Amino acid sequence: MSHWIIAPVVLPAILAPIIAFVMRHDISLARAASFAGTIALAAICVGLVVAAADGQTVSYELGNWPAPFGIVLVLDRLSAVMLLLTAILALLVLLHAVATGWDARGRHFHALFQFQLMGICGAFLTGDAFNLFVFFEVLLIASYGLMIHGGGKVRLQAGLQYVVMNLAGSTLFLFALGTLYAATGTLNIADLAEKVQALPVEDAALVRAAAMMLMIVFAIKAALFPVQFWLPATYANAPAPVAALFAIMTKVGAYAIIRVHTVVFGPDVPVLSGVIGDWLMPAALVTLAVGAVGVLGARRLMSLLAFSVVGSMGTMMVAVAAFTAETTAAALYYLVHSTFSAAALFLLADLVVSRRHGDGLRAQQPTVQNGLFAALFFAGAIGMAGMPPLSGFLGKLVILDAMQDTPHMKVAFVAILLGSLLTIVGFARAGSVLFWKSTGLVPEPVDPEADAVADDRPQPAGAMAVAPTVLAVAMLGLLAVFAGPVSAYLGDAAGQLYDSSGYVSAVMGSGEGG
């Protein structure tokens, strides 16, 4: 049993309190520790992806307590990919926060950042539904601290709404877990898979209720209709680097839906008879529509980007709701793409807004480096809207191809294509206002020798500040270039989900499953 499986949880868990209590007054030391920890996390995640590539599911039993009595962490292809995605995104966000000075606006940014990584990695690795709740709470606490980083009345109000909504979801989560435990006597995911499958249909009322409550909880985390309203206000008012990190937050909810509602409440479970998909598909379609219309009608740049995240979640969940291995594989590819696409746009928004008078979509004098920012915005926009040649086009194409053999093919085609059209129009309007329309005033050239303290004119972004945005856009290009091997790996990950025997035997058996 490899102890590297627990490292993505333990590493940030140890580093966070050290930074909080020892380094909070020394920003240089905190930055060095945070970078070292995040780079080490990325290296570990690369190793875990390679280790999971052979198709074996590995269970890590904490304290050698066997499942279902002890706490288990489970590594398979899906969890390994999600860990690597988190680590790469964390590196980009951390580099941007340090290069732009965002991390210096509060003493505990790096500690909260590491706690956030601990919660995300734990949620992707846990093999127990109750510990999924625990890691969700770690996420909630850390994300609220990051949300209000830098202060401000509007940010505090948006943070309060975010916390209240997620606390309501956490309460419902506890109700769902209690109901599920009353019906089955366990909360271990592998053990639940066995017991729910064997449960007589006439005794399954409590399990059906628990499954629907869990779906609502995960829908809150994933910002699905009708509980998506918290996301636009939260993301639009969060610090842009934090909003970029939050690009993975909604994916935690999507991951929970994919994991729990395939392994435990899969489409072949007789006690549910497809009821989850019947509810999830309409919610996904409406979420896609809400996101697309929100992009079209947005009057602020950050609001536009927040609604684009809502729309991307709707697109992805349309594929998930079909609950087949092919559509899930397509959804996973789009999940990876949309994470980098949203991150690139939020990081760029920070560079643009900090050099304008607010983020309102209205004509102002041209920003410094207007051409560079316009090019990056154009690249991020075509990625988010799903236009060639970046990975968004391929992501939507593979979703549409996978949906052909499903009963929802026609409505999915119409929703995704129409949503893409509205998103293109919304981003085109925003880009033209931000970078092409101006008040006619040309900014004076910036003298690099001038005293930056005395000069209140916007300063050009340095190479280190622009680099994370460029790298995030480059990831979209790499996903398109290597779409074949990436799709193959994610297809194998989806196959593991729908053939859960390896997962169950790994957790309930010897610790390894084929």
SVG drawing of the C-alpha trace seen along z (x, -y; Angstrom):
<svg xmlns="http://www.w3.org/2000/svg" viewBox="-43 -62 58 71">
<polyline fill="none" stroke="black" stroke-width="0.4" points="0.0,0.0 1.6,-3.3 1.7,-6.1 1.9,-8.6 -1.9,-8.4 -2.4,-10.4 0.3,-12.9 -2.0,-15.3 -4.1,-15.7 -1.4,-15.6 1.1,-18.0 -1.2,-21.1 -2.7,-20.1 0.8,-20.3 1.9,-23.3 -1.1,-25.5 -0.8,-25.9 2.9,-26.3 2.4,-29.3 -0.4,-30.6 1.4,-30.6 5.1,-30.9 5.2,-32.8 2.2,-35.1 4.4,-38.2 7.0,-37.3 5.4,-37.4 8.5,-36.3 8.8,-33.2 5.1,-32.4 5.4,-32.7 8.5,-30.4 6.7,-27.8 3.5,-28.0 5.3,-27.6 7.4,-24.7 4.3,-22.9 2.3,-23.5 5.1,-22.4 5.6,-19.2 1.9,-18.6 2.0,-18.9 4.9,-16.4 3.1,-13.9 -0.1,-14.2 1.9,-13.5 3.2,-10.3 -0.3,-9.3 -1.7,-9.8 1.1,-7.6 0.4,-5.0 -3.3,-5.0 -2.8,-4.6 -2.6,-0.8 -6.3,-0.7 -5.8,0.6 -7.9,-1.0 -5.9,-1.3 -7.4,-1.8 -5.5,-3.4 -6.7,-2.4 -5.9,-5.0 -4.6,-3.3 -5.0,0.1 -8.7,0.1 -10.4,2.1 -13.4,0.8 -16.2,0.1 -15.2,-0.6 -12.2,-2.8 -11.4,-5.8 -10.3,-5.0 -8.8,-7.0 -9.3,-5.6 -7.1,-6.3 -8.3,-5.5 -8.0,-7.2 -10.7,-9.8 -9.4,-10.9 -5.9,-11.0 -6.9,-13.3 -8.8,-15.6 -5.8,-15.9 -3.5,-16.8 -6.0,-19.3 -6.2,-20.9 -2.4,-21.1 -1.8,-22.7 -4.5,-25.3 -3.2,-26.0 0.3,-26.7 -1.1,-29.2 -3.3,-31.0 -0.5,-31.1 2.0,-32.6 -0.6,-35.2 -1.4,-36.2 2.3,-36.6 3.2,-38.5 0.3,-40.9 0.6,-41.3 -2.8,-40.0 -1.5,-37.7 0.0,-40.7 -3.5,-42.2 -4.1,-39.9 -1.9,-37.9 -3.4,-34.5 -3.8,-34.2 -1.2,-31.4 -2.5,-29.4 -6.1,-29.6 -4.8,-28.7 -3.2,-25.5 -6.3,-24.6 -8.3,-25.0 -6.1,-22.5 -6.4,-20.1 -10.2,-20.2 -10.2,-19.8 -7.7,-16.9 -9.5,-15.2 -12.9,-15.4 -11.4,-13.8 -9.7,-11.0 -12.2,-10.1 -14.0,-6.7 -16.5,-7.6 -19.6,-9.8 -19.3,-11.3 -15.7,-12.3 -16.8,-13.9 -19.0,-16.1 -16.0,-16.8 -13.8,-17.9 -16.7,-20.0 -16.7,-21.9 -13.0,-22.4 -13.6,-23.9 -16.3,-26.1 -14.2,-27.6 -11.1,-28.2 -13.1,-29.5 -15.0,-32.0 -11.7,-33.4 -10.3,-33.7 -13.6,-35.2 -13.4,-38.2 -9.6,-38.5 -8.8,-42.2 -12.1,-43.3 -14.8,-45.6 -18.6,-45.8 -19.7,-44.2 -17.3,-41.4 -18.5,-40.7 -22.1,-40.7 -21.4,-38.3 -19.4,-36.1 -22.3,-36.0 -24.6,-34.8 -22.1,-32.2 -21.7,-30.9 -25.5,-30.9 -26.2,-28.9 -23.5,-26.4 -24.4,-26.0 -27.9,-25.2 -26.5,-22.6 -24.3,-21.2 -27.4,-20.8 -29.2,-18.9 -26.1,-16.9 -26.2,-15.7 -29.9,-14.8 -29.1,-12.8 -26.3,-11.0 -28.4,-10.2 -31.2,-8.8 -28.7,-6.8 -27.1,-5.3 -30.6,-4.5 -31.4,-2.5 -28.1,-0.7 -26.0,-0.9 -23.0,-2.3 -21.6,-5.4 -18.6,-3.8 -19.1,-4.3 -18.0,-0.8 -20.1,0.8 -23.1,-1.4 -22.7,-0.2 -23.1,3.4 -25.9,2.9 -28.0,0.5 -27.7,3.0 -29.0,5.8 -31.8,3.8 -35.4,4.9 -37.4,2.4 -40.2,2.3 -37.7,1.3 -36.0,-1.4 -38.0,-4.5 -35.4,-5.9 -32.6,-5.2 -34.5,-7.1 -35.0,-10.0 -31.4,-10.1 -30.2,-9.9 -32.4,-12.9 -31.2,-14.9 -27.6,-14.1 -28.3,-15.2 -29.6,-18.5 -26.6,-19.0 -24.2,-18.3 -26.3,-20.5 -25.7,-23.4 -22.0,-22.8 -22.1,-22.5 -24.3,-25.6 -27.1,-23.8 -30.6,-25.2 -32.6,-26.1 -29.8,-26.6 -27.3,-28.3 -28.0,-31.9 -25.2,-32.1 -22.5,-31.6 -22.8,-34.8 -22.7,-37.2 -19.9,-35.2 -17.6,-34.9 -18.3,-38.4 -17.3,-40.0 -14.5,-37.7 -10.9,-38.7 -10.1,-37.6 -7.3,-35.1 -9.6,-33.6 -12.4,-33.3 -9.9,-31.5 -9.2,-29.0 -12.9,-28.7 -13.1,-27.3 -12.3,-23.9 -14.9,-24.4 -18.0,-23.7 -16.1,-20.7 -16.0,-19.2 -19.8,-19.2 -19.8,-17.7 -17.2,-15.1 -19.4,-14.1 -22.4,-13.6 -20.4,-11.5 -18.8,-9.4 -21.7,-8.8 -24.4,-8.5 -22.5,-6.0 -20.8,-3.8 -23.6,-3.8 -26.8,-5.0 -25.8,-3.9 -28.3,-3.7 -28.5,0.1 -29.6,-0.1 -33.2,1.2 -34.3,-0.8 -33.8,-4.1 -34.7,-3.1 -33.2,-6.2 -34.9,-8.8 -31.7,-10.7 -31.1,-11.3 -34.7,-12.3 -34.2,-15.1 -30.7,-16.0 -31.2,-16.5 -33.8,-19.3 -31.7,-21.0 -28.6,-20.9 -30.5,-22.3 -31.9,-25.2 -28.5,-25.9 -27.0,-26.1 -29.7,-28.5 -29.3,-30.7 -25.6,-30.9 -25.9,-31.8 -28.5,-34.4 -26.5,-35.8 -23.5,-36.2 -25.5,-38.0 -27.0,-40.4 -24.1,-41.0 -23.1,-44.6 -19.9,-43.8 -16.9,-41.8 -16.8,-39.7 -20.5,-39.0 -20.1,-37.9 -17.3,-35.5 -19.4,-34.2 -22.3,-33.4 -20.0,-31.8 -19.0,-29.4 -22.7,-28.6 -23.2,-27.9 -20.1,-25.6 -21.4,-23.7 -24.8,-23.2 -23.0,-22.0 -21.0,-19.5 -23.9,-18.2 -26.0,-17.6 -23.5,-14.9 -23.3,-13.6 -27.1,-13.3 -27.2,-10.8 -25.3,-8.4 -23.4,-6.4 -19.7,-5.7 -19.3,-7.6 -21.1,-10.7 -19.3,-10.7 -15.9,-10.5 -17.0,-13.5 -18.1,-15.4 -14.7,-14.7 -12.8,-16.2 -15.0,-19.2 -14.5,-19.5 -10.8,-19.8 -11.2,-22.3 -13.7,-24.5 -11.5,-24.7 -8.5,-26.2 -10.8,-28.3 -12.5,-29.9 -9.2,-30.4 -7.6,-32.1 -10.5,-34.6 -10.6,-35.4 -6.8,-35.9 -7.0,-38.1 -9.9,-40.0 -7.7,-40.9 -5.1,-42.4 -7.6,-44.4 -9.9,-45.6 -6.9,-46.8 -6.0,-49.1 -9.5,-50.5 -12.1,-52.4 -14.1,-49.3 -15.2,-46.3 -18.3,-47.9 -18.7,-47.0 -18.5,-50.7 -16.2,-52.6 -13.1,-54.0 -9.7,-55.1 -7.6,-52.3 -5.7,-50.3 -1.9,-49.9 -1.0,-46.7 -4.4,-46.9 -3.4,-44.7 -2.0,-41.9 -5.0,-41.9 -7.3,-41.8 -5.5,-38.9 -5.7,-36.9 -9.3,-37.8 -10.1,-36.6 -8.3,-33.3 -10.1,-32.8 -13.5,-33.7 -13.2,-31.3 -12.2,-28.6 -15.2,-29.3 -17.6,-29.7 -16.4,-26.5 -15.0,-27.7 -12.0,-26.2 -9.1,-25.7 -9.0,-25.4 -10.2,-22.6 -13.6,-24.1 -14.7,-23.2 -13.5,-19.6 -15.1,-19.4 -18.5,-20.3 -18.0,-18.2 -17.3,-15.0 -20.3,-15.8 -22.6,-16.1 -21.2,-12.9 -21.6,-11.0 -25.2,-12.2 -26.3,-10.8 -27.4,-7.4 -29.3,-8.9 -33.0,-9.8 -32.1,-13.5 -30.1,-13.9 -32.3,-16.5 -32.8,-18.8 -29.1,-18.5 -28.0,-19.5 -30.3,-22.5 -29.4,-23.7 -25.6,-23.3 -25.5,-25.0 -27.9,-27.8 -26.0,-28.3 -22.7,-28.5 -24.2,-31.1 -25.4,-33.3 -22.1,-33.0 -20.2,-34.0 -22.4,-37.1 -22.0,-38.0 -18.2,-37.7 -17.9,-39.5 -19.9,-42.5 -17.9,-42.6 -14.6,-42.4 -15.5,-45.1 -16.5,-47.5 -13.4,-46.7 -10.7,-46.8 -12.0,-48.4 -14.3,-51.2 -12.8,-54.1 -13.5,-57.6 -11.0,-58.9 -8.4,-59.7 -5.1,-58.1 -3.1,-57.3 0.3,-59.0 3.3,-56.7 4.6,-55.3 8.1,-56.1 9.7,-53.1 12.1,-55.4 9.4,-57.4 8.6,-57.1 5.8,-54.5 4.7,-55.9 4.1,-59.4 2.5,-58.2 -1.1,-57.0 -1.3,-56.0 -1.8,-52.3 1.4,-50.5 2.1,-47.8 1.8,-44.2 5.1,-42.4 6.0,-39.2 5.4,-37.2 1.9,-38.7 0.9,-37.9 2.5,-34.4 -0.2,-32.5 -2.9,-33.7 -0.7,-32.8 -0.1,-29.4 -3.8,-28.8 -4.6,-29.6 -1.7,-27.4 -3.3,-24.5 -6.3,-24.9 -4.1,-24.5 -2.3,-21.5 -5.7,-19.9 -6.6,-20.3 -3.3,-19.0 -3.3,-16.0 -7.0,-15.4 -6.5,-11.8 -4.5,-10.5 -6.3,-12.7 -9.7,-11.5 -8.4,-7.9 -7.3,-8.2 -10.6,-9.9 -12.6,-7.2 -10.8,-4.6 -11.6,-6.5 -15.3,-6.6 -15.2,-2.9 -13.9,-2.3 -16.8,-4.2 -19.5,-2.2 -17.7,1.1 -17.5,0.5 -16.5,4.1 -12.8,3.0 -13.6,0.1 -15.6,2.3 -13.1,5.1 -10.2,2.7 -12.0,1.1 -13.7,4.0 -11.1,6.6 -7.3,6.6 -6.8,2.9 -6.1,3.3 -8.6,4.0 -8.2,4.6"/>
</svg>
